[in-house]
Amino acid sequence: MKGYTSETIRNVALLGHGGCGKTTFLESALYETGVIKKLGKVEDGNTVSDYDKMEVEKGYSINTSVVPIEWKGSKINFIDTPGYFDFIGEVNAALRAAEAAVIMVDAGSGIQVGTEAAWNACERYSMPRFISITKRDKDEFDFYKTFDELKAKFGNKLVPLSWPLSAEIDDELKEAIAESDEELMEKYFDGEEFTDEEIKKGMVKGISEGNIVPVCSSAFQLGHGIEGLLDLLIEYVPTPLQHGPYRGFNDKNEPVERISVTDAPMSAFVFKTIIDPFVGKISVMKVITGKINSGTEVYNERIGKTEKLGKLFFLRGKEQLELNYAEAGDIVAVAKLQNTKSGDTLCDKSDVIRYLPLDFPSPTYYIAIEALDKNDDEKMGVGLARLREEDPSFVVERNSETHQTLLGGQGDIQLGIILAKLKDRFGVSVKTVPQKIAYRETIKGSSDVQGKHKKQSGGAGQYGDVHIRFSPSDKEFEFSEELFGGSIPKNYVPAVEKGLIESLEKGPLAGCKVVNIKAVLYDGSYHDVDSNEVSFKIAASLAFKKGIVEANPCLLEPIMHVEITVPDEYMGDVIGDMNKRRGKILGMEPLSNGGQKVVAEAPQAELFDYALGLRSMTQGRGVFEMKFERYEELPKHLAEKIIAQHSAENEAK
């Protein structure tokens, strides 16, 4: 494939619910332009864009893939995205590389949750967009029925479009074009017809500013609508040079902006990383400014190092098409960059910039995992780290209290794919295990106890004796001493405090961390020969165990703050479900774009599967954010179960 100049490049993200026809469109476009001789089918696992082994097995897109289409002297870099919400991170990354998006809508299914997610993503990034109602060959196809549903949902900026346009356009489109320009508005009110040039000018401006969203129809499987859509995109998608300023930071961490131009030092943004079993790591990037050349050195500001580029190539699915250079606005790939990862900026060292990082939603669904073979623990860690290079939207956390490895993402589909890849690529089989809660122990009353350690074993012995008062505290741990008369030498006091601090790590009820305790050392005794620091540490730990048990101890559980956004029709189900989870509704507020925000608190133990529950209750339309709020006393009947389980585990040991 030849290189293209910035003016002849268009970058378009394909969005929409799973199964709406994105991959089928690309197959048809490749067939129409003579790149392939036979149409592949998703169900047959032989399409150009869904080439990953896991995608072939599952029958749906998992990864973002780049498929350039050459059309009438221009090139459209299509960025095909997964349709399932679990992979929203891939959609966000694709939109960072695009100048416009096409949202595809299945004529038979109408507006689906993936349609809404695609629209919301475009709104978030102020992305010019087109809508293609696909599968018009279906018996139930009714363009205007689907169009009216879309318009009712997304607003009056949607206009029906048939291609090619002429001066004989309908009133709805005329009005939308008129609103893009004052002169055109005057002409419209005077009843004058627009020229073809004025129509194009108004369309370009209206689409670019998001005030016009053209809606067309297609049946890509039959080859209908492909040429029209390609023409439409070449005509009306902004070129990379027309993109707004790209924001970032310079080497002094000061905010800066860059306009996409060819006559400038090189800079590129890595929006996707692919781990290829044969080539290794492939970095896919959009050139923002200047030109990028094979074999040159580029600077990575994040790591403060230069990297040498190997041979540049275009990607078309898994196919690699080599080239020597690419201009601003193009999407290229390079293999084997050692330190570069998704979200990095590569630039000329004379003009350092770091563009804003990739935007990934916080994980809402976690599972605890263990390698089936304990000897594979290290291998599991290495494999997950490699997979995170490819998909930075999931996280791996090691909980230092529960000693569990947690995998976090957007849902069970995403995490299931990660575990399948871990087994397929790295040979590590993993099982999911119940998540443990990091409970806390504390006291509600006071106690006054003695801790005495005495050991005689021939020669020097051990002797430590302390009297300590325990009571509740607002602080995590308070320690003070009120010794008098030299009952304990002052140099042993730090050992007593240290013994108490070490004891805090494992409480007597269920082996949990102990918090909100005040300890006052007020008396004790010592032996001139046998007393030492170790003896007083042990004496303090004995006093601690006795003192906590005698001071009305209880278990505390973590309480989470949850903010849930849901359409109005699901409010009753969501509130009822939250009550079943021992949650409290703190408030509700209507949102400007429809729906409600519900603010609630609930125990962490009741929320492990909330991402799946909310998705099921709201047909995927509800979203939530969650953060730790505080600890609260665990109800007695539940605390008894935890304590009994801990006792049973200790006995088993």
C-alpha positions in Angstrom: 0.0 0.0 0.0 1.3 3.4 -0.9 1.8 6.2 1.6 -1.0 8.9 1.7 -0.8 12.6 2.4 -2.6 14.0 5.4 -5.4 15.6 3.2 -6.3 12.2 1.7 -6.5 10.3 5.0 -9.7 9.7 7.1 -9.7 7.9 10.5 -13.1 6.5 11.3 -14.0 4.4 14.4 -16.7 1.7 13.9 -19.0 1.5 16.9 -22.2 -0.3 17.9 -23.7 -3.2 19.8 -22.2 -6.7 19.2 -23.6 -8.3 16.0 -24.7 -5.0 14.4 -22.6 -5.5 11.3 -19.3 -3.6 11.8 -17.1 -6.6 10.9 -19.4 -7.5 8.0 -19.2 -4.0 6.6 -15.4 -4.2 6.6 -15.4 -7.5 4.8 -17.8 -6.1 2.2 -15.6 -2.9 1.7 -12.5 -5.0 1.3 -14.3 -7.2 -1.3 -15.7 -4.1 -3.0 -12.3 -2.6 -3.3 -10.7 -5.8 -4.6 -8.5 -6.6 -1.6 -10.1 -9.9 -0.9 -11.7 -12.3 -3.4 -14.2 -13.9 -1.1 -16.3 -12.5 1.7 -15.5 -13.8 5.1 -18.2 -14.4 7.7 -18.0 -13.8 11.5 -19.7 -17.2 12.1 -17.1 -18.9 10.0 -14.2 -17.2 11.8 -12.5 -16.1 8.6 -12.9 -12.3 8.6 -10.0 -9.9 8.2 -10.6 -7.8 11.3 -11.6 -10.6 13.7 -8.4 -12.7 13.3 -7.4 -13.3 16.9 -7.7 -17.0 17.9 -10.0 -16.1 20.8 -12.3 -13.9 18.5 -12.6 -16.8 16.0 -13.5 -19.2 18.9 -16.0 -16.8 20.5 -17.6 -15.4 17.3 -17.4 -11.8 18.3 -14.8 -8.9 18.4 -12.6 -8.7 21.5 -9.8 -6.4 20.3 -9.7 -3.2 18.4 -8.3 -3.7 14.9 -7.2 -1.3 12.1 -8.4 -2.0 8.5 -7.4 0.6 5.9 -9.6 0.9 2.8 -8.4 2.7 -0.3 -11.2 4.5 -2.1 -11.1 7.1 -4.9 -7.6 8.3 -4.2 -8.0 8.5 -0.5 -7.5 6.1 2.4 -10.0 5.5 5.3 -8.4 3.9 8.3 -11.3 2.0 9.9 -10.8 1.2 13.5 -13.1 -1.7 14.3 -14.1 -1.9 18.0 -15.8 -4.6 20.1 -19.5 -4.2 20.7 -19.8 -5.6 24.2 -19.6 -3.2 27.1 -16.9 -5.2 28.9 -14.5 -3.9 26.2 -15.4 -0.2 26.5 -11.7 0.6 27.1 -11.0 -0.5 23.5 -13.7 1.9 22.3 -12.2 4.8 24.3 -8.7 4.1 22.8 -10.1 3.9 19.3 -11.8 7.2 19.6 -8.5 8.8 20.6 -7.2 7.9 17.1 -10.3 8.9 15.1 -11.7 12.0 13.5 -15.2 10.6 13.3 -17.3 7.5 14.1 -19.9 5.4 12.4 -22.4 3.9 14.8 -24.1 0.9 13.3 -27.6 -0.1 14.3 -29.2 -3.5 13.5 -32.5 -2.8 11.7 -34.2 -5.7 13.4 -32.9 -5.0 17.0 -33.1 -1.2 17.0 -31.5 0.7 19.8 -29.5 -1.6 22.0 -27.3 -1.0 25.0 -24.2 -1.0 22.8 -25.9 1.7 20.6 -26.3 3.9 23.7 -22.8 3.2 24.9 -21.4 4.2 21.5 -23.4 7.4 21.4 -22.3 8.4 24.9 -18.7 7.7 24.0 -19.0 10.0 21.0 -20.6 12.7 23.2 -17.8 12.4 25.7 -15.1 12.9 23.1 -17.2 15.5 21.0 -16.8 13.1 18.1 -18.5 13.8 14.7 -20.6 10.8 13.9 -22.7 9.0 11.3 -25.3 6.4 11.9 -25.8 3.4 9.5 -29.0 1.3 10.0 -27.7 -2.1 8.8 -29.4 -5.3 7.6 -32.1 -3.5 5.6 -32.6 -6.8 3.7 -34.5 -8.1 6.8 -38.2 -8.6 6.3 -39.0 -6.4 9.3 -36.8 -3.5 8.0 -38.5 -0.2 8.3 -36.0 2.7 8.0 -38.3 5.4 9.3 -39.5 3.4 12.2 -35.9 2.8 13.3 -35.0 6.4 12.5 -37.8 7.8 14.6 -36.7 5.7 17.5 -33.1 7.0 17.1 -34.3 10.6 16.9 -36.5 10.2 19.9 -33.5 8.9 21.9 -30.7 11.0 20.6 -32.3 14.3 19.5 -33.1 16.5 16.5 -29.5 16.6 15.2 -30.2 13.3 13.4 -31.2 13.7 9.8 -32.0 11.0 7.2 -29.7 10.9 4.3 -29.7 9.2 0.9 -26.5 9.3 -1.2 -25.6 11.1 -3.5 -26.9 14.4 -2.3 -28.4 16.9 -4.7 -30.0 20.4 -4.4 -33.3 18.5 -4.1 -32.8 17.7 -0.4 -35.7 17.4 2.0 -36.7 20.2 4.4 -35.3 18.5 7.5 -31.8 18.4 6.0 -32.1 21.9 4.6 -32.9 23.2 8.0 -30.0 21.4 9.6 -27.6 22.8 7.0 -29.0 26.3 7.4 -28.4 26.2 11.1 -24.7 25.7 10.5 -24.1 29.1 9.0 -25.8 32.6 9.3 -25.7 33.3 5.5 -27.3 29.9 4.8 -29.9 30.6 7.4 -30.9 33.8 5.7 -31.1 32.1 2.4 -33.2 29.3 3.9 -35.7 31.8 5.4 -35.9 33.7 2.0 -36.9 30.4 0.4 -33.8 30.2 -1.9 -32.3 26.9 -2.9 -28.8 26.0 -1.8 -26.1 25.3 -4.3 -24.2 22.0 -4.2 -21.2 23.8 -2.8 -23.3 25.4 -0.1 -24.8 22.0 0.8 -21.3 20.6 1.2 -20.1 23.5 3.2 -23.0 23.4 5.6 -22.8 19.6 5.9 -19.1 19.6 6.7 -19.5 22.3 9.3 -22.6 20.8 10.9 -21.1 17.3 11.1 -17.8 18.6 12.3 -19.5 20.5 15.2 -21.8 17.6 16.0 -25.0 19.5 15.0 -25.7 17.2 12.1 -25.7 13.4 12.4 -26.4 11.8 9.0 -28.4 8.6 9.2 -28.3 6.2 6.2 -29.2 2.5 5.6 -27.4 -0.5 4.2 -27.3 -4.3 3.7 -23.6 -4.9 3.6 -23.9 -8.7 3.3 -25.6 -8.1 0.0 -23.2 -5.3 -1.0 -25.8 -2.6 -0.7 -24.8 0.8 0.7 -21.0 0.2 0.8 -20.0 2.7 -1.9 -22.5 5.3 -0.6 -21.1 5.1 2.9 -17.4 5.3 1.7 -18.3 8.3 -0.5 -20.0 9.9 2.4 -17.0 9.5 4.7 -14.5 10.7 2.2 -16.7 13.8 1.6 -17.7 14.7 5.1 -15.3 13.3 7.7 -12.8 16.0 8.8 -9.2 15.3 7.7 -6.6 14.8 10.4 -5.4 18.4 9.7 -8.9 19.7 10.7 -8.9 18.0 14.1 -8.9 20.3 17.1 -5.8 20.9 19.2 -4.3 17.9 20.9 -3.6 18.6 24.6 -0.6 17.4 26.6 2.4 18.4 28.7 6.0 19.4 27.8 9.1 18.2 29.6 8.6 20.8 32.4 5.1 19.3 32.9 3.5 22.5 31.6 0.2 22.2 29.6 0.7 22.6 25.9 -1.3 22.0 22.7 -0.4 20.8 19.3 -2.2 21.1 16.0 -1.9 18.2 13.5 0.4 19.5 10.7 3.1 17.9 8.6 5.6 20.8 8.8 6.5 20.2 12.5 8.7 18.0 14.7 7.4 14.4 14.8 5.0 13.2 17.5 2.8 10.2 17.7 0.4 8.7 20.3 0.4 4.9 20.9 -3.3 3.9 21.3 -3.0 0.1 21.0 -0.5 -2.7 21.8 -0.8 -6.1 20.3 1.2 -9.1 21.5 1.8 -11.2 18.4 3.0 -14.8 19.0 5.4 -14.5 16.0 6.5 -10.8 15.8 6.3 -10.0 19.5 5.0 -6.7 20.7 3.4 -4.4 18.1 2.8 -0.7 19.0 0.0 0.9 17.0 0.1 4.7 16.9 -1.4 7.7 15.3 1.0 10.3 13.9 -0.1 13.6 15.3 2.5 16.0 13.9 5.3 15.9 11.3 6.4 12.7 9.6 7.5 9.4 11.1 10.3 7.4 9.4 11.5 3.8 9.6 14.8 3.4 11.4 14.8 6.7 13.3 15.2 7.3 17.0 12.2 8.7 18.9 11.9 9.9 22.5 9.5 8.5 25.0 8.9 11.2 27.6 7.3 8.9 30.2 10.4 6.8 30.6 12.9 9.5 29.6 14.6 7.3 27.0 14.9 7.1 23.2 13.8 4.0 21.3 14.9 3.1 17.7 12.0 2.4 15.3 12.3 -0.7 13.2 10.4 -1.0 9.9 7.1 0.8 9.9 4.0 -1.0 8.6 0.3 -0.5 8.1 -1.9 -3.1 9.6 -4.9 -4.6 7.8 -6.2 -7.1 10.4 -3.2 -9.4 10.9 -1.6 -8.5 7.6 1.4 -6.1 7.7 2.1 -3.8 4.8 5.5 -2.2 5.0 6.3 1.5 4.3 9.1 3.9 4.8 7.3 6.9 6.4 3.9 8.2 7.3 2.5 11.7 7.6 0.6 13.5 10.3 -2.8 11.9 10.7 -1.9 8.4 9.5 -2.1 5.2 11.7 1.0 3.0 11.6 2.6 0.2 13.6 6.1 -0.8 14.6 7.3 -3.9 16.3 9.6 -4.6 19.2 9.7 -1.3 21.0 11.1 -2.4 24.4 9.8 0.1 26.8 6.8 1.7 25.0 3.3 0.8 26.1 -0.3 1.9 25.2 -0.9 5.6 26.1 2.7 6.6 25.5 3.8 9.5 23.3 6.8 9.2 21.0 8.3 12.5 19.8 11.3 14.4 18.6 13.7 15.1 21.5 13.9 18.7 20.3 10.2 19.2 21.0 9.1 17.0 23.9 5.5 16.4 24.5 3.4 13.9 26.4 -0.2 13.7 25.2 -3.0 13.0 27.6 -3.1 9.3 28.7 -5.7 6.8 27.6 -8.9 7.0 29.4 -10.1 3.7 31.0 -13.1 3.3 33.3 -12.3 2.1 36.8 -12.8 -1.7 37.3 -16.3 -2.5 38.7 -16.0 -6.3 38.8 -13.3 -8.2 40.7 -12.5 -11.9 41.0 -10.0 -13.6 43.2 -7.7 -16.1 41.3 -5.1 -18.8 42.1 -2.9 -20.8 39.8 -4.1 -24.4 39.8 -0.5 -25.4 40.1 1.2 -23.4 42.9 4.5 -23.7 41.0 2.9 -21.5 38.3 2.4 -18.4 40.6 5.3 -16.6 39.1 4.4 -17.6 35.5 0.8 -16.3 36.2 2.2 -12.9 37.3 4.4 -12.6 34.2 1.5 -13.7 31.9 -0.9 -11.2 33.4 1.7 -8.4 33.1 2.1 -9.2 29.4 -1.6 -9.3 28.8 -2.0 -5.9 30.5 0.4 -4.5 27.8 -2.3 -5.5 25.3 -5.3 -4.5 27.4 -4.5 -1.9 30.1 -8.2 -1.6 31.0 -8.0 -4.5 33.5 -6.0 -4.5 36.7 -4.1 -7.0 38.8 -4.0 -6.3 42.5 -2.4 -8.2 45.4 -4.4 -7.7 48.6 -1.8 -7.6 51.4 -4.3 -8.4 54.1 -6.2 -11.3 52.5 -3.1 -12.4 50.5 -5.3 -12.9 47.4 -4.6 -11.9 43.8 -7.5 -9.9 42.4 -8.4 -9.4 38.7 -10.5 -6.4 38.1 -12.3 -5.3 34.9 -15.7 -4.3 33.5 -17.4 -7.7 33.6 -17.2 -11.5 33.5 -16.8 -11.6 29.7 -13.7 -9.5 29.8 -12.1 -11.4 32.7 -13.1 -14.7 31.2 -11.2 -13.8 28.0 -8.1 -12.8 30.0 -8.0 -16.1 31.8 -8.5 -18.0 28.6 -5.6 -16.1 27.0 -3.5 -16.8 30.1 -4.0 -20.5 29.5 -3.7 -20.4 25.7 -0.6 -18.2 25.5 1.3 -18.8 28.7 0.1 -22.3 29.7 -1.2 -21.2 33.1 -4.5 -22.7 34.3 -6.2 -20.6 36.9 -9.2 -21.1 39.2 -11.4 -18.5 40.7 -11.9 -18.6 44.5 -14.3 -16.8 46.8 -13.1 -13.3 47.6 -12.1 -12.7 51.2 -13.1 -9.6 53.1 -10.5 -7.5 55.0 -12.5 -7.4 58.2 -11.3 -5.4 61.2 -11.5 -6.1 64.9 -12.1 -3.5 67.6 -13.5 -3.1 71.1 -16.6 -1.4 72.4 -15.7 -1.5 76.1 -12.7 -1.2 78.4 -10.4 -3.7 80.2 -7.6 -3.7 82.7 -5.3 -6.7 82.4 -2.0 -8.1 83.4 0.4 -9.7 80.9 3.2 -11.7 82.5 5.9 -13.7 80.8 8.2 -15.8 82.9 10.5 -18.5 81.6 13.3 -20.2 83.4 15.5 -22.7 81.5 18.8 -22.8 83.3 21.1 -19.8 83.0 19.5 -16.5 82.2 15.7 -16.6 82.0 13.0 -14.3 80.7 10.8 -12.1 82.7 8.4 -9.3 81.7 5.3 -8.1 83.6 2.9 -5.4 82.4 -0.4 -3.9 83.5 -2.3 -2.3 80.7 -5.7 -0.5 80.4 -7.4 -0.9 77.0 -10.3 1.3 75.7 -11.8 2.5 72.4 -10.1 5.3 70.5 -10.9 7.5 67.4 -7.3 6.9 66.3 -6.2 3.7 64.7 -3.8 3.1 67.7 -2.9 5.2 70.7 -0.2 4.3 73.2 0.9 6.0 76.4 2.5 5.2 79.7 1.7 6.3 83.3 4.5 4.5 85.1 5.6 5.6 88.5 8.2 4.6 91.1 10.4 2.7 88.6 8.0 -0.3 88.3 9.4 -0.8 84.8 12.6 0.8 83.6 11.8 3.4 80.8 14.1 1.6 78.3 11.6 -1.3 78.2 8.6 0.9 77.3 9.3 0.9 73.5 9.4 -2.9 73.6 5.9 -2.9 75.2 4.7 -0.6 72.5 6.3 -2.7 69.8 4.7 -5.8 71.2 1.3 -4.2 71.0 1.8 -2.9 67.5 2.8 -6.3 66.2 -0.2 -7.8 68.0 -2.6 -5.4 66.1 -2.0 -7.4 62.9 -3.9 -10.4 64.1 -6.8 -10.0 66.5 -8.1 -12.8 68.8 -11.6 -13.0 67.3 -11.0 -13.9 63.6 -7.3 -13.1 63.0 -8.1 -9.7 61.5 -6.3 -6.4 61.9 -7.2 -4.6 65.2 -8.0 -0.9 65.0 -9.2 2.0 67.1 -7.5 0.9 70.3 -6.0 3.0 73.2 -3.5 1.2 75.4 -2.1 2.8 78.6 0.8 1.0 80.3 0.5 2.0 84.0 2.3 -0.6 86.0 4.4 -3.8 86.0 7.5 -5.4 87.4 10.9 -6.5 86.1 13.8 -8.7 87.1 17.4 -7.3 87.3 18.9 -10.3 85.4 16.1 -12.0 83.5 14.2 -9.0 82.1 15.0 -7.9 78.5 13.2 -6.3 75.5 12.0 -9.6 74.1 10.4 -10.5 77.5 8.4 -7.3 77.6 7.3 -7.6 74.0 5.9 -11.1 74.8 4.3 -9.8 78.0 2.6 -7.0 76.0 1.2 -9.5 73.5 -0.2 -11.6 76.3 -1.9 -8.6 77.8 -3.2 -7.6 74.4 -4.9 -10.9 73.7 -6.5 -11.0 77.2 -7.4 -7.3 77.1 -9.2 -7.3 73.8 -11.3 -10.4 74.7 -12.3 -8.7 78.0 -13.3 -5.4 76.4 -16.4 -6.4 74.5 -14.7 -7.1 71.1 -16.5 -7.0 67.7 -15.9 -7.4 64.0 -16.0 -4.4 61.6 -16.8 -4.7 57.9 -15.9 -2.4 55.0 -18.7 -0.1 53.8 -18.6 1.1 50.2 -20.0 4.4 48.8 -21.8 3.6 45.6 -23.1 6.0 42.9 -25.4 4.3 40.4 -26.8 5.9 37.2 -29.9 4.2 35.8 -32.8 4.9 33.5 -36.0 5.8 35.3 -37.8 2.6 34.4 -35.3 0.5 36.5 -35.3 2.6 39.6 -37.6 0.3 41.6 -35.6 -2.8 40.9 -32.3 -1.1 41.7 -33.5 0.3 45.0 -35.2 -3.0 46.0 -32.0 -4.9 45.2 -29.8 -2.4 47.2 -32.0 -3.0 50.2 -31.6 -6.7 49.9 -27.8 -6.2 49.9 -28.0 -4.5 53.4 -27.6 -1.2 51.6 -28.9 2.3 52.5 -30.1 4.8 49.9 -28.6 8.2 50.8 -30.2 10.2 48.0 -31.4 10.4 44.4 -31.1 13.1 41.8 -32.5 13.4 38.2 -29.9 13.8 35.5 -30.1 16.3 32.7 -29.8 13.7 30.0 -32.5 11.5 31.6 -32.3 8.8 34.2 -31.4 9.1 37.9 -28.3 9.0 40.0 -28.8 6.9 43.1 -26.3 7.4 46.0 -26.0 4.5 48.4 -23.8 2.8 50.9 -23.6 -1.0 51.3 -21.2 -3.6 52.8 -18.4 -4.7 50.4 -19.4 -8.3 51.1 -22.7 -7.8 49.4 -21.3 -6.0 46.3 -18.8 -8.5 44.8 -21.2 -9.4 42.0 -22.9 -6.0 41.8 -21.6 -5.3 38.3 -23.3 -8.4 37.0 -26.5 -7.9 39.0 -26.9 -4.3 37.9 -26.3 -5.2 34.3 -28.9 -7.9 34.5 -31.5 -5.7 36.2 -31.1 -2.8 33.7 -30.3 -4.8 30.5 -26.9 -3.3 30.6 -28.0 0.3 30.8 -27.0 0.9 34.5 -23.5 2.0 35.4 -21.9 2.6 38.8 -18.8 3.8 40.6 -17.8 2.5 44.0 -15.2 3.5 46.6 -14.3 2.6 50.2 -16.1 4.8 52.7 -15.5 3.4 56.3 -15.7 0.4 58.6 -18.9 -0.4 60.5 -19.8 -3.1 63.0 -20.8 -6.4 61.4 -24.2 -7.7 62.5 -23.8 -10.3 65.3 -25.2 -13.3 63.4 -22.8 -12.7 60.5 -19.9 -12.0 62.9 -20.5 -15.4 64.6 -20.1 -17.2 61.3 -16.8 -15.4 60.5 -15.4 -16.2 63.9 -16.6 -19.9 63.7 -15.0 -20.2 60.3 -11.7 -18.8 61.6 -11.7 -21.2 64.5 -12.4 -24.2 62.2 -9.5 -23.1 59.9 -7.2 -22.9 62.9 -8.2 -26.3 64.2 -7.6 -27.8 60.7 -4.1 -26.5 60.8 
